[in-house]
Structures are given as C-alpha cells and as structure tokens.
Amino acid sequence: MAWTWRFEKSDGTETEPALRPEEFTTQGDAESWIGEYWKELLDGGADQVTLYDDGTKIYGPMSLQADAAG
C-alpha cells in the first residue's frame, strides 16, 4: 500500500506543495507527517489536503486552516 497526499488550493485545484513527502507505508505515518508539517504547507500555498491509499480517496479535502480545522 502507498499512502499519499494531494495538495490543493481552496477551490480544489491541485497545487505543488512547499514540502514534497515520499509515499507512506501506513495511514498513521501519513497523518503524523501532515500533523507535523501542515503550517509549512499552508504557508507554501496549499489550503487543503486529501489522503489517498493506492489511488483510492480515503478522506478529504481537509482544510489546513487552523480556524477551520479546530
């Protein structure tokens, strides 16, 4: 299994992230990474993310905005 994030603008268009992660082997690893780097990703232009497992959408889009995520 390969867990990956799609980085998007608020309108859902894909954007290049400020930090490019590798593929993750577990959902927990992917979620831990986004939890650690969400601020840098937001500052770099990504507004939301969607999690995929081998190309299958698991959930999202999930906002990186602190007020929306709270």
All heavy atoms as a GROMACS GRO file, in nm:
protein
  552
    1MET      N    1   0.083  -0.119   0.000
    1MET     CA    2   0.000   0.000   0.000
    1MET      C    3   0.087   0.125   0.000
    1MET      O    4   0.191   0.127   0.062
    1MET     CB    5  -0.089   0.004   0.124
    1MET     CG    6  -0.201  -0.093   0.125
    1MET     SD    7  -0.320  -0.042   0.250
    1MET     CE    8  -0.366  -0.200   0.313
    2ALA      N    9   0.041   0.226  -0.069
    2ALA     CA   10   0.112   0.353  -0.074
    2ALA      C   11   0.014   0.465  -0.039
    2ALA      O   12  -0.082   0.489  -0.111
    2ALA     CB   13   0.171   0.376  -0.212
    3TRP      N   14   0.039   0.528   0.072
    3TRP     CA   15  -0.045   0.638   0.119
    3TRP      C   16   0.016   0.769   0.071
    3TRP      O   17   0.136   0.793   0.091
    3TRP     CB   18  -0.053   0.636   0.271
    3TRP     CG   19  -0.120   0.513   0.323
    3TRP    CD1   20  -0.062   0.392   0.346
    3TRP    CD2   21  -0.258   0.498   0.355
    3TRP    NE1   22  -0.155   0.304   0.392
    3TRP    CE2   23  -0.277   0.366   0.399
    3TRP    CE3   24  -0.367   0.586   0.353
    3TRP    CZ2   25  -0.401   0.318   0.439
    3TRP    CZ3   26  -0.490   0.538   0.393
    3TRP    CH2   27  -0.507   0.406   0.436
    4THR      N   28  -0.065   0.852   0.007
    4THR     CA   29  -0.016   0.979  -0.048
    4THR      C   30  -0.114   1.090  -0.019
    4THR      O   31  -0.234   1.067   0.000
    4THR     CB   32   0.005   0.969  -0.201
    4THR    OG1   33  -0.118   0.929  -0.262
    4THR    CG2   34   0.114   0.870  -0.237
    5TRP      N   35  -0.062   1.212  -0.017
    5TRP     CA   36  -0.144   1.332   0.000
    5TRP      C   37  -0.156   1.405  -0.133
    5TRP      O   38  -0.058   1.415  -0.207
    5TRP     CB   39  -0.081   1.427   0.102
    5TRP     CG   40  -0.087   1.376   0.242
    5TRP    CD1   41   0.018   1.325   0.315
    5TRP    CD2   42  -0.200   1.374   0.328
    5TRP    NE1   43  -0.025   1.290   0.439
    5TRP    CE2   44  -0.159   1.319   0.451
    5TRP    CE3   45  -0.334   1.412   0.313
    5TRP    CZ2   46  -0.246   1.302   0.558
    5TRP    CZ3   47  -0.420   1.396   0.420
    5TRP    CH2   48  -0.376   1.341   0.541
    6ARG      N   49  -0.273   1.460  -0.160
    6ARG     CA   50  -0.293   1.553  -0.271
    6ARG      C   51  -0.306   1.690  -0.207
    6ARG      O   52  -0.384   1.710  -0.113
    6ARG     CB   53  -0.420   1.518  -0.349
    6ARG     CG   54  -0.455   1.622  -0.455
    6ARG     CD   55  -0.588   1.585  -0.522
    6ARG     NE   56  -0.649   1.699  -0.585
    6ARG     CZ   57  -0.641   1.727  -0.715
    6ARG    NH1   58  -0.574   1.646  -0.794
    6ARG    NH2   59  -0.701   1.833  -0.764
    7PHE      N   60  -0.230   1.786  -0.257
    7PHE     CA   61  -0.228   1.921  -0.204
    7PHE      C   62  -0.309   2.010  -0.295
    7PHE      O   63  -0.288   2.010  -0.417
    7PHE     CB   64  -0.083   1.969  -0.191
    7PHE     CG   65   0.000   1.877  -0.107
    7PHE    CD1   66   0.070   1.771  -0.165
    7PHE    CD2   67   0.004   1.891   0.030
    7PHE    CE1   68   0.144   1.684  -0.088
    7PHE    CE2   69   0.078   1.805   0.108
    7PHE     CZ   70   0.148   1.700   0.050
    8GLU      N   71  -0.402   2.089  -0.238
    8GLU     CA   72  -0.496   2.165  -0.317
    8GLU      C   73  -0.511   2.308  -0.268
    8GLU      O   74  -0.489   2.338  -0.151
    8GLU     CB   75  -0.634   2.099  -0.311
    8GLU     CG   76  -0.635   1.955  -0.355
    8GLU     CD   77  -0.765   1.884  -0.327
    8GLU    OE1   78  -0.849   1.937  -0.251
    8GLU    OE2   79  -0.785   1.773  -0.381
    9LYS      N   80  -0.552   2.393  -0.362
    9LYS     CA   81  -0.598   2.528  -0.328
    9LYS      C   82  -0.739   2.514  -0.272
    9LYS      O   83  -0.802   2.408  -0.282
    9LYS     CB   84  -0.599   2.617  -0.452
    9LYS     CG   85  -0.461   2.645  -0.508
    9LYS     CD   86  -0.385   2.726  -0.409
    9LYS     CE   87  -0.273   2.804  -0.473
    9LYS     NZ   88  -0.202   2.882  -0.373
   10SER      N   89  -0.795   2.621  -0.219
   10SER     CA   90  -0.930   2.616  -0.161
   10SER      C   91  -1.038   2.581  -0.262
   10SER      O   92  -1.142   2.529  -0.227
   10SER     CB   93  -0.963   2.746  -0.090
   10SER     OG   94  -0.956   2.854  -0.181
   11ASP      N   95  -1.010   2.604  -0.392
   11ASP     CA   96  -1.110   2.570  -0.495
   11ASP      C   97  -1.096   2.426  -0.545
   11ASP      O   98  -1.167   2.384  -0.635
   11ASP     CB   99  -1.101   2.668  -0.613
   11ASP     CG  100  -0.969   2.661  -0.687
   11ASP    OD1  101  -0.882   2.577  -0.653
   11ASP    OD2  102  -0.951   2.740  -0.782
   12GLY      N  103  -1.003   2.349  -0.486
   12GLY     CA  104  -0.987   2.209  -0.522
   12GLY      C  105  -0.885   2.180  -0.630
   12GLY      O  106  -0.859   2.064  -0.660
   13THR      N  107  -0.826   2.285  -0.688
   13THR     CA  108  -0.723   2.261  -0.788
   13THR      C  109  -0.595   2.216  -0.720
   13THR      O  110  -0.559   2.265  -0.613
   13THR     CB  111  -0.696   2.387  -0.873
   13THR    OG1  112  -0.659   2.495  -0.788
   13THR    CG2  113  -0.818   2.426  -0.955
   14GLU      N  114  -0.527   2.123  -0.784
   14GLU     CA  115  -0.403   2.070  -0.727
   14GLU      C  116  -0.294   2.176  -0.733
   14GLU      O  117  -0.286   2.254  -0.827
   14GLU     CB  118  -0.360   1.945  -0.804
   14GLU     CG  119  -0.248   1.871  -0.736
   14GLU     CD  120  -0.223   1.732  -0.792
   14GLU    OE1  121  -0.281   1.699  -0.898
   14GLU    OE2  122  -0.147   1.657  -0.731
   15THR      N  123  -0.212   2.178  -0.630
   15THR     CA  124  -0.100   2.272  -0.623
   15THR      C  125   0.025   2.198  -0.580
   15THR      O  126   0.018   2.093  -0.514
   15THR     CB  127  -0.132   2.388  -0.527
   15THR    OG1  128  -0.028   2.487  -0.537
   15THR    CG2  129  -0.143   2.344  -0.383
   16GLU      N  130   0.138   2.251  -0.617
   16GLU     CA  131   0.267   2.194  -0.578
   16GLU      C  132   0.293   2.231  -0.432
   16GLU      O  133   0.288   2.349  -0.396
   16GLU     CB  134   0.376   2.249  -0.669
   16GLU     CG  135   0.504   2.172  -0.668
   16GLU     CD  136   0.491   2.028  -0.714
   16GLU    OE1  137   0.412   1.998  -0.805
   16GLU    OE2  138   0.563   1.944  -0.656
   17PRO      N  139   0.320   2.133  -0.345
   17PRO     CA  140   0.341   2.165  -0.203
   17PRO      C  141   0.479   2.226  -0.178
   17PRO      O  142   0.573   2.203  -0.254
   17PRO     CB  143   0.330   2.028  -0.135
   17PRO     CG  144   0.376   1.932  -0.239
   17PRO     CD  145   0.328   1.989  -0.371
   18ALA      N  146   0.488   2.301  -0.069
   18ALA     CA  147   0.616   2.359  -0.028
   18ALA      C  148   0.714   2.248   0.012
   18ALA      O  149   0.834   2.262  -0.006
   18ALA     CB  150   0.594   2.455   0.089
   19LEU      N  151   0.662   2.141   0.067
   19LEU     CA  152   0.742   2.024   0.104
   19LEU      C  153   0.683   1.904   0.032
   19LEU      O  154   0.563   1.883   0.037
   19LEU     CB  155   0.734   1.998   0.255
   19LEU     CG  156   0.774   2.113   0.346
   19LEU    CD1  157   0.736   2.081   0.490
   19LEU    CD2  158   0.924   2.136   0.336
   20ARG      N  159   0.766   1.825  -0.033
   20ARG     CA  160   0.717   1.708  -0.106
   20ARG      C  161   0.750   1.581  -0.026
   20ARG      O  162   0.865   1.545  -0.013
   20ARG     CB  163   0.780   1.702  -0.244
   20ARG     CG  164   0.748   1.580  -0.325
   20ARG     CD  165   0.603   1.556  -0.353
   20ARG     NE  166   0.549   1.650  -0.449
   20ARG     CZ  167   0.425   1.645  -0.491
   20ARG    NH1  168   0.342   1.552  -0.446
   20ARG    NH2  169   0.380   1.734  -0.576
   21PRO      N  170   0.648   1.515   0.029
   21PRO     CA  171   0.674   1.392   0.103
   21PRO      C  172   0.694   1.272   0.010
   21PRO      O  173   0.653   1.276  -0.106
   21PRO     CB  174   0.547   1.373   0.185
   21PRO     CG  175   0.441   1.430   0.096
   21PRO     CD  176   0.507   1.549   0.028
   22GLU      N  177   0.755   1.169   0.062
   22GLU     CA  178   0.760   1.041  -0.008
   22GLU      C  179   0.624   0.974   0.010
   22GLU      O  180   0.538   1.023   0.083
   22GLU     CB  181   0.870   0.954   0.054
   22GLU     CG  182   1.009   1.012   0.042
   22GLU     CD  183   1.055   1.025  -0.102
   22GLU    OE1  184   1.030   0.933  -0.183
   22GLU    OE2  185   1.117   1.128  -0.135
   23GLU      N  186   0.605   0.860  -0.053
   23GLU     CA  187   0.486   0.781  -0.026
   23GLU      C  188   0.503   0.719   0.113
   23GLU      O  189   0.614   0.683   0.153
   23GLU     CB  190   0.468   0.672  -0.130
   23GLU     CG  191   0.435   0.726  -0.267
   23GLU     CD  192   0.414   0.616  -0.370
   23GLU    OE1  193   0.458   0.502  -0.348
   23GLU    OE2  194   0.354   0.647  -0.474
   24PHE      N  195   0.393   0.705   0.184
   24PHE     CA  196   0.397   0.649   0.318
   24PHE      C  197   0.349   0.504   0.316
   24PHE      O  198   0.265   0.468   0.234
   24PHE     CB  199   0.308   0.732   0.412
   24PHE     CG  200   0.351   0.876   0.421
   24PHE    CD1  201   0.289   0.973   0.344
   24PHE    CD2  202   0.455   0.913   0.504
   24PHE    CE1  203   0.329   1.105   0.351
   24PHE    CE2  204   0.496   1.046   0.512
   24PHE     CZ  205   0.432   1.142   0.435
   25THR      N  206   0.399   0.424   0.408
   25THR     CA  207   0.360   0.283   0.412
   25THR      C  208   0.237   0.259   0.499
   25THR      O  209   0.174   0.155   0.488
   25THR     CB  210   0.476   0.194   0.461
   25THR    OG1  211   0.520   0.241   0.589
   25THR    CG2  212   0.592   0.196   0.363
   26THR      N  213   0.204   0.356   0.585
   26THR     CA  214   0.085   0.341   0.670
   26THR      C  215   0.007   0.472   0.674
   26THR      O  216   0.063   0.581   0.654
   26THR     CB  217   0.121   0.303   0.815
   26THR    OG1  218   0.186   0.413   0.878
   26THR    CG2  219   0.209   0.179   0.822
   27GLN      N  220  -0.121   0.461   0.704
   27GLN     CA  221  -0.204   0.580   0.719
   27GLN      C  222  -0.155   0.664   0.836
   27GLN      O  223  -0.149   0.787   0.828
   27GLN     CB  224  -0.350   0.540   0.741
   27GLN     CG  225  -0.444   0.658   0.752
   27GLN     CD  226  -0.591   0.617   0.761
   27GLN    OE1  227  -0.625   0.500   0.751
   27GLN    NE2  228  -0.678   0.714   0.781
   28GLY      N  229  -0.115   0.600   0.943
   28GLY     CA  230  -0.064   0.672   1.060
   28GLY      C  231   0.060   0.755   1.029
   28GLY      O  232   0.073   0.868   1.077
   29ASP      N  233   0.150   0.700   0.948
   29ASP     CA  234   0.270   0.775   0.909
   29ASP      C  235   0.232   0.898   0.827
   29ASP      O  236   0.287   1.007   0.846
   29ASP     CB  237   0.366   0.688   0.829
   29ASP     CG  238   0.437   0.584   0.914
   29ASP    OD1  239   0.435   0.595   1.038
   29ASP    OD2  240   0.495   0.490   0.854
   30ALA      N  241   0.138   0.880   0.734
   30ALA     CA  242   0.094   0.993   0.651
   30ALA      C  243   0.028   1.101   0.736
   30ALA      O  244   0.055   1.220   0.719
   30ALA     CB  245  -0.005   0.944   0.544
   31GLU      N  246  -0.056   1.059   0.831
   31GLU     CA  247  -0.124   1.156   0.917
   31GLU      C  248  -0.027   1.224   1.013
   31GLU      O  249  -0.041   1.344   1.041
   31GLU     CB  250  -0.238   1.087   0.991
   31GLU     CG  251  -0.351   1.049   0.896
   31GLU     CD  252  -0.457   0.961   0.957
   31GLU    OE1  253  -0.430   0.895   1.061
   31GLU    OE2  254  -0.568   0.957   0.901
   32SER      N  255   0.071   1.151   1.063
   32SER     CA  256   0.171   1.212   1.150
   32SER      C  257   0.251   1.318   1.075
   32SER      O  258   0.278   1.426   1.128
   32SER     CB  259   0.267   1.106   1.204
   32SER     OG  260   0.200   1.021   1.294
   33TRP      N  261   0.285   1.289   0.949
   33TRP     CA  262   0.361   1.383   0.868
   33TRP      C  263   0.281   1.511   0.846
   33TRP      O  264   0.333   1.622   0.864
   33TRP     CB  265   0.400   1.319   0.734
   33TRP     CG  266   0.488   1.406   0.652
   33TRP    CD1  267   0.624   1.413   0.658
   33TRP    CD2  268   0.447   1.502   0.553
   33TRP    NE1  269   0.670   1.507   0.568
   33TRP    CE2  270   0.564   1.563   0.503
   33TRP    CE3  271   0.324   1.542   0.504
   33TRP    CZ2  272   0.560   1.661   0.405
   33TRP    CZ3  273   0.320   1.640   0.406
   33TRP    CH2  274   0.437   1.698   0.357
   34ILE      N  275   0.154   1.498   0.809
   34ILE     CA  276   0.072   1.618   0.784
   34ILE      C  277   0.054   1.697   0.914
   34ILE      O  278   0.053   1.820   0.913
   34ILE     CB  279  -0.063   1.583   0.717
   34ILE    CG1  280  -0.113   1.699   0.630
   34ILE    CG2  281  -0.171   1.547   0.816
   34ILE    CD1  282  -0.043   1.717   0.502
   35GLY      N  283   0.046   1.626   1.026
   35GLY     CA  284   0.034   1.693   1.155
   35GLY      C  285   0.158   1.772   1.192
   35GLY      O  286   0.150   1.875   1.258
   36GLU      N  287   0.271   1.727   1.144
   36GLU     CA  288   0.397   1.795   1.173
   36GLU      C  289   0.424   1.913   1.079
   36GLU      O  290   0.481   2.013   1.119
   36GLU     CB  291   0.512   1.695   1.164
   36GLU     CG  292   0.645   1.751   1.208
   36GLU     CD  293   0.753   1.645   1.218
   36GLU    OE1  294   0.721   1.526   1.229
   36GLU    OE2  295   0.872   1.684   1.216
   37TYR      N  296   0.380   1.901   0.954
   37TYR     CA  297   0.419   2.000   0.852
   37TYR      C  298   0.305   2.084   0.796
   37TYR      O  299   0.326   2.158   0.701
   37TYR     CB  300   0.492   1.929   0.737
   37TYR     CG  301   0.623   1.870   0.779
   37TYR    CD1  302   0.638   1.733   0.795
   37TYR    CD2  303   0.733   1.952   0.807
   37TYR    CE1  304   0.759   1.678   0.836
   37TYR    CE2  305   0.854   1.898   0.848
   37TYR     CZ  306   0.865   1.761   0.862
   37TYR     OH  307   0.985   1.709   0.904
   38TRP      N  308   0.185   2.076   0.855
   38TRP     CA  309   0.071   2.148   0.798
   38TRP      C  310   0.096   2.298   0.787
   38TRP      O  311   0.056   2.361   0.690
   38TRP     CB  312  -0.058   2.120   0.876
   38TRP     CG  313  -0.060   2.179   1.015
   38TRP    CD1  314  -0.017   2.121   1.130
   38TRP    CD2  315  -0.105   2.310   1.050
   38TRP    NE1  316  -0.032   2.206   1.235
   38TRP    CE2  317  -0.086   2.324   1.190
   38TRP    CE3  318  -0.159   2.416   0.978
   38TRP    CZ2  319  -0.120   2.441   1.257
   38TRP    CZ3  320  -0.193   2.532   1.047
   38TRP    CH2  321  -0.174   2.544   1.186
   39LYS      N  322   0.163   2.357   0.884
   39LYS     CA  323   0.186   2.502   0.883
   39LYS      C  324   0.275   2.543   0.766
   39LYS      O  325   0.246   2.640   0.696
   39LYS     CB  326   0.247   2.545   1.016
   39LYS     CG  327   0.275   2.693   1.026
   39LYS     CD  328   0.149   2.773   1.049
   39LYS     CE  329   0.182   2.915   1.090
   39LYS     NZ  330   0.133   3.014   0.996
   40GLU      N  331   0.383   2.467   0.743
   40GLU     CA  332   0.471   2.496   0.630
   40GLU      C  333   0.398   2.479   0.497
   40GLU      O  334   0.418   2.556   0.404
   40GLU     CB  335   0.594   2.405   0.634
   40GLU     CG  336   0.690   2.439   0.746
   40GLU     CD  337   0.662   2.360   0.874
   40GLU    OE1  338   0.546   2.314   0.895
   40GLU    OE2  339   0.754   2.347   0.955
   41LEU      N  340   0.312   2.378   0.489
   41LEU     CA  341   0.235   2.355   0.368
   41LEU      C  342   0.138   2.470   0.343
   41LEU      O  343   0.124   2.518   0.231
   41LEU     CB  344   0.161   2.222   0.377
   41LEU     CG  345   0.251   2.099   0.381
   41LEU    CD1  346   0.173   1.977   0.429
   41LEU    CD2  347   0.314   2.075   0.245
   42LEU      N  348   0.071   2.514   0.448
   42LEU     CA  349  -0.022   2.626   0.439
   42LEU      C  350   0.052   2.753   0.397
   42LEU      O  351   0.009   2.823   0.304
   42LEU     CB  352  -0.094   2.647   0.572
   42LEU     CG  353  -0.196   2.760   0.579
   42LEU    CD1  354  -0.311   2.736   0.481
   42LEU    CD2  355  -0.251   2.773   0.720
   43ASP      N  356   0.164   2.780   0.460
   43ASP     CA  357   0.244   2.898   0.425
   43ASP      C  358   0.295   2.891   0.281
   43ASP      O  359   0.316   2.994   0.217
   43ASP     CB  360   0.363   2.914   0.521
   43ASP     CG  361   0.320   2.955   0.661
   43ASP    OD1  362   0.205   2.999   0.680
   43ASP    OD2  363   0.404   2.941   0.753
   44GLY      N  364   0.313   2.770   0.230
   44GLY     CA  365   0.363   2.750   0.095
   44GLY      C  366   0.255   2.752  -0.012
   44GLY      O  367   0.286   2.735  -0.130
   45GLY      N  368   0.129   2.770   0.027
   45GLY     CA  369   0.023   2.786  -0.073
   45GLY      C  370  -0.081   2.677  -0.080
   45GLY      O  371  -0.178   2.690  -0.154
   46ALA      N  372  -0.066   2.568  -0.005
   46ALA     CA  373  -0.169   2.464  -0.003
   46ALA      C  374  -0.274   2.504   0.101
   46ALA      O  375  -0.241   2.544   0.212
   46ALA     CB  376  -0.110   2.329   0.032
   47ASP      N  377  -0.402   2.495   0.064
   47ASP     CA  378  -0.510   2.529   0.156
   47ASP      C  379  -0.576   2.406   0.217
   47ASP      O  380  -0.634   2.414   0.326
   47ASP     CB  381  -0.618   2.610   0.083
   47ASP     CG  382  -0.564   2.743   0.033
   47ASP    OD1  383  -0.500   2.814   0.112
   47ASP    OD2  384  -0.585   2.775  -0.085
   48GLN      N  385  -0.568   2.294   0.146
   48GLN     CA  386  -0.633   2.172   0.193
   48GLN      C  387  -0.561   2.051   0.136
   48GLN      O  388  -0.485   2.063   0.040
   48GLN     CB  389  -0.780   2.171   0.152
   48GLN     CG  390  -0.804   2.179   0.003
   48GLN     CD  391  -0.948   2.207  -0.034
   48GLN    OE1  392  -1.022   2.267   0.045
   48GLN    NE2  393  -0.989   2.163  -0.151
   49VAL      N  394  -0.587   1.935   0.198
   49VAL     CA  395  -0.525   1.811   0.153
   49VAL      C  396  -0.628   1.699   0.148
   49VAL      O  397  -0.730   1.703   0.218
   49VAL     CB  398  -0.409   1.768   0.246
   49VAL    CG1  399  -0.294   1.867   0.239
   49VAL    CG2  400  -0.456   1.753   0.390
   50THR      N  401  -0.600   1.601   0.063
   50THR     CA  402  -0.683   1.481   0.053
   50THR      C  403  -0.590   1.361   0.060
   50THR      O  404  -0.484   1.360  -0.002
   50THR     CB  405  -0.761   1.480  -0.080
   50THR    OG1  406  -0.846   1.595  -0.084
   50THR    CG2  407  -0.847   1.355  -0.093
   51LEU      N  408  -0.630   1.261   0.140
   51LEU     CA  409  -0.548   1.141   0.159
   51LEU      C  410  -0.594   1.030   0.066
   51LEU      O  411  -0.714   1.003   0.055
   51LEU     CB  412  -0.556   1.094   0.305
   51LEU     CG  413  -0.471   0.974   0.341
   51LEU    CD1  414  -0.321   1.004   0.324
   51LEU    CD2  415  -0.499   0.928   0.483
   52TYR      N  416  -0.497   0.966   0.000
   52TYR     CA  417  -0.523   0.854  -0.090
   52TYR      C  418  -0.442   0.732  -0.047
   52TYR      O  419  -0.331   0.745   0.003
   52TYR     CB  420  -0.482   0.890  -0.233
   52TYR     CG  421  -0.573   0.991  -0.298
   52TYR    CD1  422  -0.554   1.127  -0.280
   52TYR    CD2  423  -0.680   0.948  -0.375
   52TYR    CE1  424  -0.638   1.220  -0.339
   52TYR    CE2  425  -0.766   1.041  -0.435
   52TYR     CZ  426  -0.743   1.175  -0.416
   52TYR     OH  427  -0.829   1.266  -0.474
   53ASP      N  428  -0.500   0.614  -0.070
   53ASP     CA  429  -0.431   0.487  -0.049
   53ASP      C  430  -0.431   0.414  -0.182
   53ASP      O  431  -0.537   0.372  -0.230
   53ASP     CB  432  -0.503   0.405   0.058
   53ASP     CG  433  -0.440   0.269   0.079
   53ASP    OD1  434  -0.323   0.249   0.040
   53ASP    OD2  435  -0.508   0.180   0.134
   54ASP      N  436  -0.315   0.401  -0.243
   54ASP     CA  437  -0.303   0.339  -0.376
   54ASP      C  438  -0.402   0.397  -0.475
   54ASP      O  439  -0.467   0.325  -0.550
   54ASP     CB  440  -0.321   0.187  -0.366
   54ASP     CG  441  -0.196   0.116  -0.316
   54ASP    OD1  442  -0.085   0.174  -0.328
   54ASP    OD2  443  -0.209   0.005  -0.264
   55GLY      N  444  -0.418   0.528  -0.473
   55GLY     CA  445  -0.506   0.596  -0.568
   55GLY      C  446  -0.652   0.602  -0.529
   55GLY      O  447  -0.732   0.666  -0.596
   56THR      N  448  -0.691   0.538  -0.419
   56THR     CA  449  -0.828   0.542  -0.370
   56THR      C  450  -0.841   0.651  -0.264
   56THR      O  451  -0.765   0.652  -0.167
   56THR     CB  452  -0.869   0.406  -0.308
   56THR    OG1  453  -0.856   0.305  -0.407
   56THR    CG2  454  -1.012   0.410  -0.256
   57LYS      N  455  -0.935   0.742  -0.286
   57LYS     CA  456  -0.956   0.850  -0.190
   57LYS      C  457  -1.006   0.794  -0.057
   57LYS      O  458  -1.104   0.720  -0.054
   57LYS     CB  459  -1.058   0.950  -0.246
   57LYS     CG  460  -1.082   1.069  -0.157
   57LYS     CD  461  -1.180   1.164  -0.222
   57LYS     CE  462  -1.221   1.276  -0.131
   57LYS     NZ  463  -1.312   1.369  -0.197
   58ILE      N  464  -0.937   0.829   0.051
   58ILE     CA  465  -0.974   0.784   0.185
   58ILE      C  466  -1.057   0.892   0.254
   58ILE      O  467  -1.164   0.864   0.305
   58ILE     CB  468  -0.850   0.749   0.269
   58ILE    CG1  469  -0.767   0.641   0.198
   58ILE    CG2  470  -0.889   0.706   0.409
   58ILE    CD1  471  -0.841   0.512   0.168
   59TYR      N  472  -1.008   1.014   0.255
   59TYR     CA  473  -1.086   1.127   0.306
   59TYR      C  474  -1.028   1.258   0.257
   59TYR      O  475  -0.916   1.266   0.212
   59TYR     CB  476  -1.098   1.128   0.459
   59TYR     CG  477  -0.968   1.144   0.536
   59TYR    CD1  478  -0.906   1.268   0.551
   59TYR    CD2  479  -0.909   1.035   0.597
   59TYR    CE1  480  -0.790   1.282   0.623
   59TYR    CE2  481  -0.792   1.048   0.670
   59TYR     CZ  482  -0.733   1.172   0.682
   59TYR     OH  483  -0.617   1.185   0.755
   60GLY      N  484  -1.108   1.361   0.269
   60GLY     CA  485  -1.069   1.494   0.228
   60GLY      C  486  -1.170   1.549   0.129
   60GLY      O  487  -1.262   1.477   0.089
   61PRO      N  488  -1.154   1.674   0.096
   61PRO     CA  489  -1.043   1.758   0.138
   61PRO      C  490  -1.054   1.801   0.285
   61PRO      O  491  -1.164   1.819   0.337
   61PRO     CB  492  -1.053   1.879   0.046
   61PRO     CG  493  -1.196   1.884   0.003
   61PRO     CD  494  -1.244   1.741   0.003
   62MET      N  495  -0.939   1.812   0.348
   62MET     CA  496  -0.928   1.856   0.486
   62MET      C  497  -0.852   1.987   0.487
   62MET      O  498  -0.740   1.996   0.434
   62MET     CB  499  -0.850   1.750   0.566
   62MET     CG  500  -0.827   1.788   0.710
   62MET     SD  501  -0.743   1.658   0.804
   62MET     CE  502  -0.578   1.661   0.730
   63SER      N  503  -0.912   2.088   0.545
   63SER     CA  504  -0.853   2.221   0.548
   63SER      C  505  -0.726   2.223   0.633
   63SER      O  506  -0.718   2.155   0.734
   63SER     CB  507  -0.954   2.321   0.605
   63SER     OG  508  -0.893   2.449   0.616
   64LEU      N  509  -0.629   2.302   0.590
   64LEU     CA  510  -0.509   2.327   0.669
   64LEU      C  511  -0.521   2.455   0.751
   64LEU      O  512  -0.431   2.486   0.829
   64LEU     CB  513  -0.387   2.335   0.577
   64LEU     CG  514  -0.350   2.208   0.502
   64LEU    CD1  515  -0.234   2.233   0.405
   64LEU    CD2  516  -0.318   2.094   0.596
   65GLN      N  517  -0.630   2.525   0.735
   65GLN     CA  518  -0.654   2.649   0.812
   65GLN      C  519  -0.682   2.612   0.957
   65GLN      O  520  -0.768   2.528   0.983
   65GLN     CB  521  -0.775   2.724   0.754
   65GLN     CG  522  -0.760   2.766   0.610
   65GLN     CD  523  -0.660   2.878   0.590
   65GLN    OE1  524  -0.636   2.957   0.679
   65GLN    NE2  525  -0.602   2.882   0.472
   66ALA      N  526  -0.612   2.673   1.049
   66ALA     CA  527  -0.627   2.641   1.190
   66ALA      C  528  -0.770   2.664   1.239
   66ALA      O  529  -0.823   2.584   1.315
   66ALA     CB  530  -0.528   2.722   1.275
   67ASP      N  531  -0.834   2.773   1.198
   67ASP     CA  532  -0.970   2.801   1.245
   67ASP      C  533  -1.071   2.701   1.188
   67ASP      O  534  -1.164   2.661   1.256
   67ASP     CB  535  -1.013   2.946   1.213
   67ASP     CG  536  -1.007   2.978   1.065
   67ASP    OD1  537  -0.950   2.900   0.985
   67ASP    OD2  538  -1.059   3.084   1.028
   68ALA      N  539  -1.050   2.653   1.067
   68ALA     CA  540  -1.141   2.555   1.007
   68ALA      C  541  -1.115   2.416   1.062
   68ALA      O  542  -1.204   2.334   1.073
   68ALA     CB  543  -1.126   2.556   0.856
   69ALA      N  544  -0.989   2.389   1.096
   69ALA     CA  545  -0.953   2.256   1.146
   69ALA      C  546  -0.990   2.238   1.293
   69ALA      O  547  -1.002   2.128   1.341
   69ALA     CB  548  -0.803   2.231   1.126
   70GLY      N  549  -1.008   2.349   1.364
   70GLY     CA  550  -1.037   2.342   1.506
   70GLY      C  551  -1.176   2.301   1.531
   70GLY      O  552  -1.217   2.236   1.620
   0.00000   0.00000   0.00000
